[in-house]
């Protein structure tokens, strides 16, 4: 799939935000989309995350859905890799969902200044 220049710029902006998520914290596709001024583009943030696995400096494992589900886990090298990476940052996961999601939730709209 060839990305348009507009989509490429959006993906790069997503990656910039994801790089700022602190270790031991998670955010959602929708929170990133909202921060970037495109609140209806959470699916596009997901596409950006799916394309991020060749970028070692983009911690895609820290991006989950709006209730903490590991919906992107199938795009990692193994079905358990996303959970393993979160566990290495002391984030508990049970049944593919971040335990105490709001305790670990990082909202870029609150944490970053535009």
N, C-alpha and C positions, 0 to 999 in steps of 0.2 A: 504494500500500500504506500503510495506516494503522498506525503503530507503537503498541504498548501503552506505557503509562507506564513499565513495567519495562524494555522494550527501549529506549525513548528514553533513560532514565537510563544504560543500558549503553553506548549509542552515545556519549553525552556523556563518559562515563568513558574510552572508547577514544580519543576526540579529545583529551582532556587528556593522555593518555600519548603519543600521536603528536606532539603539539606539543612534547614534551620531547626527542624524538630529535634529537641534535645533527646539524648539517650534516656531511656526509661520512660518516655512519653509517646503517646500516639495521637493521631488526628484522623479526621474523616475526609473522604473525597469531597463531600459537600462543604465542609469548613474551608478547604483550600479553594474551591470554586467561588465561594462567597467572598473570601479575602481578595481574590483576583478580580472581583467585580463582575463575575459571571455566575450568579447563584443557581442558575438552571443548568449548569455544565458539569455536574458531579460525574456524569458518565464519561465525559471527555477527560476529566482528571483520571478516571480509572484507565482509560486508554493510554494516557501518558505513563501511568504506573506500569502497565503491561509492557510498554516499550522501554522502560527504565532498567531492565535487568542486565543490560550490557554496560551500564554505568555504575561502576563500583562505589562512587561517591554519593549515590542517591539511595538513602535508606528506605526503600519502598516497603519494607516490612512494617514500618511505623504508620502506614496509612491503611485504615480499615473502614468499614461502612459505618453508618450513622449510629448503630447500636453496638459497635465493637466487634462485629463478625469479621473473620478473616476471609473475606470474599475473594481476595486476590491470591490465595494460597496456591491455586493450581498453576500459577505462572512462575513459581519458584522451581528450583532444581529438583525438589522432591516434595511430596504432599505435606511433609512435616517441617520443611525448612523455615517457613515464615514463623511458625510457633517456636522453633528452636532459637531463632534470632531474637524474638521477643523475650523468651525465657532467659537468654544470656544477658538481657538488660533488666532482669528482675520483674518482668511483667508476666503475671499468671494468666494462662489461657485454659479454659475448660470447654470442651465440646465446640471447638473452633470459635470461641468468643472470649474477648478480653474480660477477665474477672475485675470487678470494680472499675468499669470503663471510665466513668466520670472522674475517678481519682487520678487517672493517668492521661485524661484528655487534655490536649494542648490546642487551644484555639488561636490560630494566627491573627484573627481580627482583634483579639484582646492582647496578644503577646507582641505583635509587631506593629510598628507605626508605618502607615503608607507614605 
